[in-house]
Amino acid sequence: MSLIAALMLLQGAPSAPPEEDFTEVQEITVIAEKLRQISVNVTRDPQGRYQCGLSESTGLLKLDGELCEATTRCVRKGKLDQDAVRACVEKARPALTARIRDHLVAQRAGAGA
C-alpha cells in the first residue's frame, strides 16, 4: 500500500519560530521534505503478522519506526485505501511531531554533553 501523500506528517512547522528554536524547526522542515518522498508499504505475512517497509529511511531510525507503527495501526483499524490511511495517519501527526521534536532535543542535548 503506497502512502506517499500520507507521509507529510511534520509539515506543520511554525512559520516564525523564536531564534533559539530555529535549528529545531530547520531539522523538522528537512525531515518533512524527506517524508514527502517516502512511501510506506504495509503487508501481512502467511502467518497473518503485519510487516512494514519504507521506500527509504528518513535518516532517523526512531522516526522510521514511528512512521511504520502509525501506518500499521491505521491498516489494522481497517483503513485499506490510500485516502483512508492518509487521513488516519494525519490524525497521528501532532503526537508524532511532538515525539520527534523531543527526540531531536534529547539528541542535541546528548551531543552537547
PEHUWO-V689065 format. One record per residue. N is the residue number from 1. PSI is psi as a letter, one per 20 degrees, with the letter a starting at -180 (* if undefined). NEAR is the number of other ideal C-beta (glycine too) atoms within 12 Angstrom. D_LAST is the distance of its C-alpha to the last C-alpha in Angstrom with 2 decimals. Layout:
N PSI NEAR D_LAST
N PSI NEAR D_LAST
This chain:
1 o 29 41.92
2 p 20 40.42
3 l 38 38.36
4 g 23 37.15
5 h 21 37.75
6 i 36 36.30
7 j 39 32.85
8 l 26 32.22
9 h 39 30.10
10 k 40 27.46
11 h 24 29.91
12 k 19 29.94
13 q 27 26.96
14 q 17 27.74
15 h 10 29.69
16 m 9 28.48
17 q 17 24.87
18 q 10 23.34
19 g 10 21.55
20 i 10 18.03
21 j 20 18.86
22 g 16 20.33
23 g 20 17.67
24 g 28 17.66
25 h 24 21.47
26 g 17 21.67
27 g 28 19.78
28 h 35 22.08
29 g 25 25.06
30 g 23 24.42
31 g 35 24.16
32 g 27 27.33
33 g 20 29.13
34 h 28 28.32
35 h 41 29.54
36 h 22 32.85
37 i 20 33.54
38 p 34 32.80
39 q 25 35.51
40 p 42 35.20
41 p 26 37.94
42 p 33 38.66
43 r 18 41.42
44 p 16 42.87
45 r 11 43.60
46 h 7 47.00
47 i 7 45.77
48 j 9 44.82
49 q 12 41.03
50 p 22 39.11
51 p 19 37.29
52 p 30 34.96
53 q 22 34.17
54 q 31 32.57
55 h 22 34.15
56 r 18 30.74
57 q 20 27.07
58 i 33 25.07
59 i 21 22.17
60 o 27 20.31
61 h 15 21.66
62 g 22 21.02
63 g 35 23.09
64 g 28 25.72
65 g 21 26.18
66 g 34 26.34
67 g 44 28.85
68 g 33 30.99
69 g 24 30.94
70 g 38 32.01
71 g 43 34.72
72 g 30 35.99
73 g 24 36.26
74 g 33 38.42
75 g 30 40.63
76 h 19 41.07
77 i 19 42.26
78 j 11 45.01
79 o 26 43.70
80 h 18 45.16
81 r 16 45.84
82 g 24 43.27
83 g 16 43.85
84 g 20 43.54
85 g 35 40.29
86 g 29 38.92
87 g 18 39.85
88 g 29 38.38
89 h 39 35.01
90 h 27 35.00
91 h 19 35.27
92 i 30 32.01
93 g 29 30.20
94 g 17 28.88
95 g 19 27.30
96 g 38 25.93
97 g 32 24.50
98 g 18 22.76
99 g 25 21.25
100 g 37 20.08
101 g 32 18.63
102 g 19 16.70
103 g 27 15.54
104 g 31 14.42
105 g 20 12.54
106 g 17 10.77
107 g 21 10.18
108 g 17 8.86
109 h 12 6.46
110 h 10 5.33
111 h 10 5.58
112 i 9 3.79
113 * 7 0.00
